[in-house]
Amino acid sequence: MKSKIIFSAYIFLLLACANEIVVPMPDVSENINYGSHPKNQEYQKALDDYRKATSSPGSILLVYKPSEDLWIGNSGKANLEHGTSIHTNSLIRTGSVTKMFTATTVLILVDQGKLSLEDKLADLLPEVNGKIPMTEQITVRHLLAHLSGIIDPPNESLRYQADIINNPTGMYTASLSEILETNVYGKKLNFTPGTNYAYSNTNYWLLGIIAEKISGKSLQALMDELIFTPLQLNHTYLEKRDDHNVTRGYADLYSNGILMDVTLWDKAEGDGEADGGLISTAEDLYTFMNGLFSGKLISESALEEMKRIQLPTCNTPYCEYGLGLEIWRTGAGIAYGHNGALVGIEANVLYYENNGAISVLYKNNGNGSDKSWLDQIIK
């Protein structure tokens, strides 16, 4: 998985403990039922089987194919403390699915002539010069495509991981500049910019700062103007909100079959950030993908660039990344989209090039999962 946070096992064993948290009761919402869909039974069984196979409290599946009506299904619970069912329209954390939204925002600014893919980090954010090496060589393209070589604290820094576990409230309230100062500045690059691929959330932290600086607006306000409002994504937001209706996240930290509520860690790691903070619904994510790939958001040339593998020497599936898009080689053909993971969730959003299908798959257990069964549904 290209976007999963990997916490070292010994950190869990030494530091993880049950947080004394009060889990709020979510508002009661009406579930939208798709039972009249001709393939409801087939799709629902596949979803139920997936939820059980992954030991997840709850899961959501959306399937769209041009040859049939949209279908969304739900299975299980969104909140174990209160026994609340997950619904087809439940609010969910999306993890690194957020990167598609951030990349799209940046590419809209490129289309508008306010930014270039070849602009240098040194010029765009002179305040990081001397703190991040080789800023005069790192471009916007490198940041979007994970070709910068900049360290990725969620996956490489034991200090960052320990801070998320031991002090989630402090990490939630910390400014991005503080996180960069503590975990990124002064660290060596993993490679010379443009010569290799390595997934790094820092790239998207920096892109968020760049977009805000160019626009003079918060990233939430900018996404609202450029994406959320035009597509009428009325249940999608990026900014930090104390929203008790968001589905809770869970993890089996000790591999003993006992799920712990890790929502505090998920909030601390993702909420509000350009790399993984988006809150949305399955239908809003479908609407975004449909809008992106039908040309409603960016130019045709920008979309083609977004889909193109950016590392010229890439010869393995692990570097097949465009500009904010993962390239998936599935049994249903080439798909573009993104996987997202936090400690307590996994989300997967894909657009299939062969037939224009779109899938959204979500579960509130942070373990990785086999999603190859989707191929037969999408074909």
Beta strands, then each sheet from edge to edge (+ up, - down):
strand 1: 58-65
strand 2: 68-79
strand 3: 84-85
strand 4: 92-93
strand 5: 250-251
strand 6: 260-261
strand 7: 279-280
strand 8: 326-330
strand 9: 333-342
strand 10: 345-352
strand 11: 358-363
sheet 1: 3+ 2- 1+ 11- 10+ 9- 8+
sheet 2: 4+ 7-
sheet 3: 5+ 6-
end
